[in-house]
Every structure is written in C-alpha cells, then in structure tokens.
Amino acid sequence: MDEILEILEKDGRASVEDIARMLKKKPSVIKQIIQKYEKDGVILGYKANINKEIVKEAGSEVRALIEVNITPQKDVGFDRIAERIYSFPEVTSCYLISGTYDLLLIVEGKDLQTVARFVSQKLACSEHVRGTATHFLLKKYKEDGIILKHTDDEDKRITISY
Amino acid sequence: MTKKYVSKKVEAMQPSGIRAFFDLVLGMKDVISLGVGEPDFVTPWQIREAGIYSLEQGFTSYTSNKGLYKLRLGLHQFLKKHRGLEYCPDEEMLITVGVSEGLDLAIRAIVNPGDKIIIPTPCYVSYAPVVDLAGGIPVVVDTSKDCCRLTPRTLERALDAKTKAIILNYPSNPTGVAYTRKELLALHAVMQKHGILCISDETYADLTYDFDHTYFATLPGAREHTIYLDGFSKSYAMTGWRVGFACGPRDIIAAMTKIHQYTIMCVPITSQMAACEALITGRKSVEEMKREYRRRRQFIIGRLNEIGLDCVMPEGAFYAFPSIKKTGLPSMVFSQKLLQTQKVAVVPGTAFGVSGEGYVRMSYASSLANLKEAMNRIEVFLASIRK
C-alpha cells in the first residue's frame, strides 16, 4: 500500500504539509495524489473513531451480528440481494462469507425490540432470504484494529537515556 | 566517608555535568523527551506471549553459558539466510546481555595492558570507559570535521604499533551515520594493512534507511578480524529483555565465553525464549517499525532545517544530530535552557565525547504528535535566544 494511504489510515487528520515532510515530497504533489485517491474512490471518507461504549446517549444502542442464508440469483449471484439488504440504514456492515451462511450483517438499533423488528419484518421475509441467525453483541473488545479500552498511553520508558 | 573505598579509576569515570543534567530532566514533569535512547514501540505481542508461555511451561532455569542452543541455531540460520553471514552456533557465537555486555567481553577478551583501541567519536557512552576499565588505552578520534564520518585518512593517522582494534558502530548512536559498502571497503583496507581487529557494533543495522546495510564481516577477508555485535533491542523493540549476541573467530568467542561464564553465567531464559520467537515471526514488525521511523526521520530533519538548525539526513538508527553552533551556545547550556524554558529534553552532544560539542542528540523514537510539538517549541526557543 502507498505510504500516503498508510499514514492516512492511521491518522486521517495528518496534514498535507506533514505528510510531505515525512515522505520528502512537495506538498502540492501530495495534495494532488490525495485528491486523485478521493476522486477514484480509494479514499472514501474521513471519520473519527468514536468509542460509543462511553458516549452516554449512544450507550443504549444495540448491535447484532446476523448470519443470513440467501438463494443466489441467475447472472448476478448474491450481489443484487445483498444490495437490497445493505441498503437498509440499520445495516452498518455487510459481508459475503464462506461457510454455512452467505451474508454476515452488522445491524444497529436503539434497543433489542428495534433490531428484532427489523429482522422479523424486513430481513427474514425478504424474497430469496432462506434463513437468519441473530447474535446480539454483548461487549466490544476490539474493532477495526482499535482496542476499545481507554488507556492513558503512558510512556513507560525513562525520560532520558543513552 | 566511604568514598575512599571506591577505586580511583571508577571515581574518575562519569562526567559529572551530564549526570547532573540527566537528574534535572528526571526531576521535571510534563517534559517532551527527545532524549530517549530506545524504541517507543512495545515488544510485538507474539514475542511477549512467547516469553509468558515459557514461564507457564516452567522454563525458569539457567541455560548453557553460550545461550540456548535453540536460539543459537535459530540465529545461525537467520544470519545465513538474511545477512550472508555464517557462524557456527557451537563455537563462533555467544548470547550476551545486550550488546553492552558483548562489547565489554570483546574488549576484556583482547586487551593487554597498554593496548590501544580506536574509538571514533561522537560515540556511544560506554566505549571509552569499558576500554579504560580493561586496562587498555582508548584512542578517541574526532570525526566532527568530516560530518561525523570516519575516513580512511583519519583512521590511518590514529594508528600506531600499539593499536589492537577499533570499535566501529554503524548506524551510529548518536549521529545516525551509516557507511556504504564502498566506504567500509576503504576502512577495512586500512585495518587489514595494520592487522587490527574490528569490533563492529551493528545493533542498529535493521534501521538503515537509504541503502542496504553491509555487515562488516561480509567484506572480503574481514570475517577473521571482526567481532560482530548485535542484538534484539533495537530491531524488535526488546531493550528491557537484554538479549544480544556476539559472533566472531572461535578463539575470541571462546575467550569471551570464559569471562561471560564467570561474570554473567547466562542470559535470562525468558528473554532467550522470547528472542527465539522474534527470529521466527518478528520480521514483519521490524519492517513496520522501520517504515514508521523513516517517516519520522524525514519529518524531523525537514523541520529542523526549516527552523534553522542544520542537520544532515542520518542514514540510520533513530537519532538526529543537529548542529547548534549557529546559536553560539555550548551543547550543555543549549540543552539546559531548552529544558527549562520549553520543557523539551535532548541530550547534549558532549555526552558522546568532546567532539560532540556544538551538537545535540534528538531521538525520533517518539510519536509524530510529540515530534511536532517538540519542533514547534524548539522553534519558539530559537526565536527567544536570537533576541
């Protein structure tokens, strides 16, 4: 992966000037490359990683992993039915997986009932959906490489050494 | 009162000014420190886990003096495959408590009273004291006029009939200087001509950014005259585990092992077990850390030159060694003032020998956020002393 992407993946707020210094390139060059990534859809957006576990009003949010069995369609396979499913705003992630099930969804709702209603009224009764298995998430430990534990990042090294 | 019992040699050792400065830094809170001589990464988890697992399995005993056979064999294979070096794990290899012990052993194993050891400076702090303690004569060579690079000419001039060896450290702590193969060939030619031994401290070898590191012992004809010292501290972020190794001709390794067995016995087994894991699965982490250091290096050197501190691009390690001569301040005064007014800690160049006067060492083994803030503060500091 290009180093610009590596830097931005770690810190979406890294400035063009700092990236230019780090890679010994002109800021204008870096800016151009980033713009191209944005235009080509390589960079889809920038966002903060929020630990929702400690945001009070969002704390009541419920998440579920849902395995979905679907009947693939001629020519388009799983794609069309996947699109119909991931277009629901409740679905925050959608993956095609190997194994017993076909799709793995992550669904968010404000409470248990909301998620249950979504599954029974929207998902399970969709055409081509043959079955679902819902797993409610109890605790998040790590997500997208980030450990969801507040650490003080204390430097354990002695302040000065040879 | 009890001071009278301390040996005169030891009494004379530590330059007191530096000690006082270190104490000043350690006593201060909320300092951004660019004074740390070790990686800011934690040892990769799988390596830590291997250490923990070995404890769970009950590996709590001594190992053979030379080090765990498993580790020496692993090293043998690793060096052969990745570094073009071939050392017999039984007779040409010794696991040491970091490179520090390896260096001490090497010196003690070769020095007769009055033997001279060449030490290009600025250099790591232990070289001269270790030679001195062993009864040798440290011949301190000032390289500051050649951008802190040892040239064949300077080396030639420093040699005489009593010279036994040179301690060559590259990439260098504190300067970040690394030598190309061509430069090393030229230096080796001088050493060969005079029949001197090279103690090569290559502990930062994995952190060479602009060209491939040439291991000294791979130069034609050099192997029999080289004590190669290296370790796990810098490459794998394992400083606190204290694992290093020494490779060299069997007579010298045997001599070093003799001292090691009476003084150290062996390296802690937990650390050796973790080091075995590092050799097998650690390379990916090494590459990741190296890329991160490289980016920080470019950032800090870019900023230093922007704010008016001249600094050449260091080829390796994780240190910048900018000149502060423009400020007109001695290194120690510069460092003290910077600490007191802006709470940024750096190490005065004089800690690494008198030839370090006019320089300070800044470690970029620190997060980019820290480096950014430190550079901004130094910029403010420079403006304040110009007034």
Boltz contact constraints between the chains, C-beta under 6 A:
constraints:
  - contact:
      token1: [A, 21]
      token2: [B, 299]
      max_distance: 6.0
  - contact:
      token1: [A, 21]
      token2: [B, 302]
      max_distance: 6.0
  - contact:
      token1: [A, 22]
      token2: [B, 295]
      max_distance: 6.0
  - contact:
      token1: [A, 22]
      token2: [B, 298]
      max_distance: 6.0
  - contact:
      token1: [A, 22]
      token2: [B, 299]
      max_distance: 6.0
  - contact:
      token1: [A, 24]
      token2: [B, 298]
      max_distance: 6.0
  - contact:
      token1: [A, 157]
      token2: [B, 36]
      max_distance: 6.0
  - contact:
      token1: [A, 157]
      token2: [B, 38]
      max_distance: 6.0
  - contact:
      token1: [A, 159]
      token2: [B, 25]
      max_distance: 6.0
  - contact:
      token1: [A, 159]
      token2: [B, 26]
      max_distance: 6.0
  - contact:
      token1: [A, 159]
      token2: [B, 33]
      max_distance: 6.0
  - contact:
      token1: [A, 160]
      token2: [B, 22]
      max_distance: 6.0
  - contact:
      token1: [A, 160]
      token2: [B, 25]
      max_distance: 6.0
  - contact:
      token1: [A, 160]
      token2: [B, 35]
      max_distance: 6.0
  - contact:
      token1: [A, 160]
      token2: [B, 345]
      max_distance: 6.0
  - contact:
      token1: [A, 161]
      token2: [B, 36]
      max_distance: 6.0
  - contact:
      token1: [A, 161]
      token2: [B, 37]
      max_distance: 6.0
  - contact:
      token1: [A, 162]
      token2: [B, 37]
      max_distance: 6.0
  - contact:
      token1: [A, 162]
      token2: [B, 125]
      max_distance: 6.0
